Amino acid sequence: MADIAIAGIVALVIALLMVATVVMRSVWIVPQARARNVERVGRYRKTLQPGLNFIIPFVDKVKPLIDLREQVVAFQGQPVITEDNVVVVIDTVLFFQVTDPRAADYEIVDYIKAIEQLTATQLRNVIGTLDLEASLSSRDRINTALRGVLDDASGKWGIRVTRVEIKAIEPPQSIKDAMQKQMRAEREKRATILQAEGVRQSRILTAEGEKQGAILKAEGARQSAILRAEGQARAIEHVFTSIHENDPDPKLLAYQYLQTLPQLAKGEGNTFWVIPSEVTSALQAVTRAFGGPGEGEEARPSRRDRPSRDVPEPREVPDRRSEALAQAEAALHTALDEHTPPYELAPGTERT
């Protein structure tokens, strides 16, 4: 009896294990953005979508997960010959996405390797039509050409190429050295041009500044001369007005002329000078001013000698006219004696 119970328990456990195994093989949970292909008796049956899926155990076979997200693959450098026979090594980066899990699983064995080889082939085709300079400066053109060709070729594999980027283009070392020399020469050329432009601009600005300074200085001198002339004109006008308002007679002017002559004799550079004839006229005018008769004329009566009803009796005033005349003549002779160079009288003038 005990043996029968033990055998029943063992059978029950085996049945439970079989049921658990069947359930586990019948239920499949697929993560988001993943897919699994199912084969039944060796043939494609269906593709399991993300979530909970059921299959027939021991009849259906579930294949490995296929990632439906966008993937990035970096390919090693591929040697490519340019149009001008320069060998360059190009590293590429490929962005792709599986759009059809069935085609990616059954149309190609290894779509990663296939894309790599297709990329290398298309690089040779595209770079072979460009020289080195164009290859280094036309990355967008190369990327567009590669993307179009790879997208068309990989479409039947259930793969969509979203983007192709050239990571690096490595020319030979000799080409690098030549490019560096060229770049250095170009930079030195630009530096020389910029320096020359700076010197030219500096000289232009300096000349403009000097021009403006000269113009301003000339304008200032002009304004100064105008103001000085205006000042002198106003001074002369003021003196002229004052003289005419006070109505000076020739006697005063003659006396001022005699006072100016000694100043002429004091000049340091005067080695020879001529006494003009106006000196005699001035002395005669002074003589007449103080009552003395001039040359060739008689003494005229003074105003005091003229009878006038309105003029009161004159008072006795000291006679200073002869003293003033004597002082003027003494001053003139002193100035002439102190001036050592010889002097001459104007023609028709006698020494006094």
Buried (B, 14 or more C-beta within 10 A) or exposed (E): EEEEEEEEEEEEEEEEEEEEEEEEBBEBEBEEEBBBBBBEEEEEBBBBEBEEBEBEEEEBEBBEBBBBEEBEBEBEBBEBEBEEEBEBBBBBBBBBBBBBBBBBBBBBEEBBEBBBEBBBBBBBEBBEEBBBEBBBEBEEEBBEBBBEBBBEBBBEBBBBBBEBBBEEBBBEEEBEEEBEEEEEEEEEEEEEEEEEEEEEEEEEEEEEEEEEEEEEEEEEEEEEEEEEEEEEEEEEEEEEEEEEEEEEEEBBEBBEBBEEBBEEBEEEEEEEBEBBEBBBBBBBBBBBBBBBEBEEEEEEEEEEEEEEEEEEEEEEEEEEBEEEBEEBBEBBEEBBEEBEEEEEBEEEBEEE
